[in-house]
Amino acid sequence: MPTHFRLPRGLAGLTVALATLLSTIPAVAAPPPSLETEGVLTAAGGIPAVDGSYELSFALYAGENAKSPVWQEGPTKVTVAAGRFRATLGLSKPLPAQTLASMPEAWLGVSVGTEPELPRQRLAAAAYAVVASALACDGCVQGDQLANGGIAAAKIAFNYAGSAQKGGAALDLACSGCVSAAEMKFDADIDLGGNSVKAKNGTFTGDVAAKSVIATSFVGDGSKLTGLPFPNGTCPQGQVVRGIAPDGKLLCAAGGLPADGLDEVSNGLLTNQFVDTKTADKKNVAIPDSTGSDAISDLTFPDVGLAQALTVQLQISNSDLSNLEVTLLPPNDKKIGYVLCSPCGKDDTVKTLNLKLPPTAPKSGDLSDWVGQNPKGVWTLKVKDTSFCVVQKPGNDKICDLPSKVDGAIVDWSIAVQTLSSKKIAATGDVGIAGALSVGGTAAITGDLQVSGQIVSSAGPLASNFKYVFINNDWRNKVADGKWKDIPKRTLTYAKKRADSVLRITYQDTLGTFGSSYDRCRWRILVDSTQVAYFSAADLQYGTAWRMQNSTHTGLGVGFKAGSHTIKVQNAMNSGGSECLMGWNTSQNFLAVEEVGP
């Protein structure tokens, strides 16, 4: 079918029928009004036009013979089938409602292609519905022109505040946001009847009275709050305040660092928890062989702090453990104690008892009673044998001693206490000290001690304490029996001021030998009865039978208590005829002592 079709002149006819208005025009964002038209296109003789696409043009006139159109559109491509077609006017060129309203009557003219316009058709009243659908007037419809109840709620397209009752207050408004806050003012109290008020913010210029107030936070310093009870009382030691009761009493709970929390705050590098083990004061205590007496073994446990766990281990030999009773008496109970086992075996086939409590439980009593207590003091183990040893049975001859009335022994026993110590701490890593280290007690060091600063005693700096004695020409002292002898005038009494200091002893003399056995002379320096220096004639140079040399020797006295001490020089000679000589022709030799350190 060609795009453009041209009918022979005089061979076309048109019959047009108007359809209903397409749609009611809404007030907001309305599309242009349009008209739906239907018609029949015929050739000469009334025969329907050939099916195909035709170019049709449309025009509206104010009268049947009006010269100029009021509105026109086209050409528009229209499909014709069996001579019939349908077209919508106002799609490409708007058809204003005002245009139709200005015409007393409306006539439609249609042209096919470039052919002359076909006879005009008068539009029916349906076209004027376009005018009513787009009324653009203010007051064009008066209230007295509307019948009472003529407009129902279903015919109104906008939100409104509706009431189910006629007149009076709006008791059941069916709207949301229909009343602006600017329009509201309350001149009396609002009773919500048990319902709640929900709001993001609230501003009150007067009082707020409430049974309870629940809030995430309060802003302000609270300086004008009234009716609050002031807290009273204190929490026990080791507890912290966790709250205040309604009556003002403090609510307390355990807080702060627990006594055993040192390892937790030091990343495991420090601890004050230890396991201290102490064995019996005396081992291999004989057990009387059914004499009615007990074998007694004591164990003195030191003061190491409060026990967190206590373990007892023991080893006992006996010819018949089934007739043995073992009792442990703690420091605070020397009458009843704990019966560890009775009997301590099933028969006489087993000769040695190895017992550990726990996991074994004593027959009577509970060792866990010592948790939280200090186990220091003397613990006593009692063992009673209630049957005589039969030496003839295998193995008993090595256990029993019939003449001594002995059947086995308390070989050994021990107590191990895990403590929360109040006496010491242990460090598993290096300890760095940037400043001075002050030690009030004894510092036991098993490895090297490297210090970049000072080690200061708690007693403060050491005052000068120096003493000496001169040696005057007392030079010949023969010792023939090889025993140590005190040397005259080579002794002094010295008052040591501090226990943490060291005695530095200097002995200067002219020493030598006379005779052939030069290597048999010996000298030593003593503090009280403790030797702190030793030297011999073999250490000296020698030449002729007289061998003399001026020499100086030193000794360090370490670990001596404060107080009076005797410092002296002794000499000795093994068998032989040489003499040990000293103090040759001089008055400048001396014995001197100085307190240094710590």
Secondary structure, DSSP 8 states (H G I E B T S, - for coil): --SS----TT-EEEEEEE---S----SSS-----EEEEEEEEEGGG-B--SEEEEEEEEEESSTT-SS-SEEEEEEEEEEBTTEEEEEETSSS---HHHHHT-SS-EEEEEETTS-----EE--GGGGHHHHHT---SSSS-GGGS-TT-S-GGG--S-----SSSSS--TT---SS-S-GGG---SS----TT-----S----SS----S----S---S--TT--S----BS---TTEEEEEE-TTSBEEEEE-SS-TT-HHHHTTTSEE-EEEEEEE-SSSSEEEESSSS-EEEEEEEE----EEEEEEEEEEEE-S-GGGEEEEEE-TT-SSS-EEEESS--SSSS--EEEEEETTS--SSS-GGGGTTS---EEEEEEEEE-S---TTSTTGGGTEETTTTEEEEEEEEEEEEEEE-SS--EESS----SS-EEESS----SS----SS-EEETT-S----EEEEEE-S--EE---S---EEEEEEEEEEEE--TT-EEEEEEEEEEEEESS-GGGEEEEEEETTEEEEEEEGGGS---SSEEEEEEEEEEEEES--SEEEEEEEEEEE-SSS-EEEE-TT-S-EEEEEEEE--
